Amino acid sequence: MLKPSTFSIVAYDSRSRDLGIAVESKFIAVGALVPWAKANVGAIATQAWGNPSYGPDGLKMLEAGLSASETLRRLIAEDAYPEVRQAAVVDTNGNVAVHTGRECMEWAGHVTGAGYSC
């Protein structure tokens, strides 16, 4: 049986200072809910039982000067169901923060490196 799956990447290029995000899923119109980005601010992916408010709220926090980790900590703290969420944030300094709740699918996780999360 084919299991639902969504894969995303958020990234920052320190040379060009570009931010990017991409998402792949079997779910129709996933691009309307998972990827959020704003030039010179940051990029956010929210998936699993995604919380669409993470995108606009998180971008406002980044724009106000919070780091990726401060932004994600605040989003999770304000969420009634963080254990079913999966999210990744990258800011304009290349800082990355990720969260995979314990109640996500049987396999859910992330790989991070300098300026990116997959």
Secondary structure, 3 states (H helix, E strand, C coil): CCCCCEEEEEEEECCCCEEEEEEEECCCCHHHCCEEEECCCEEEEEEECCCCCHHHHHHHHHHCCCCHHHHHHHHHHCCCCHHHEEEEEEECCCCEEEEECCCCCCCCCCCEECCEEC
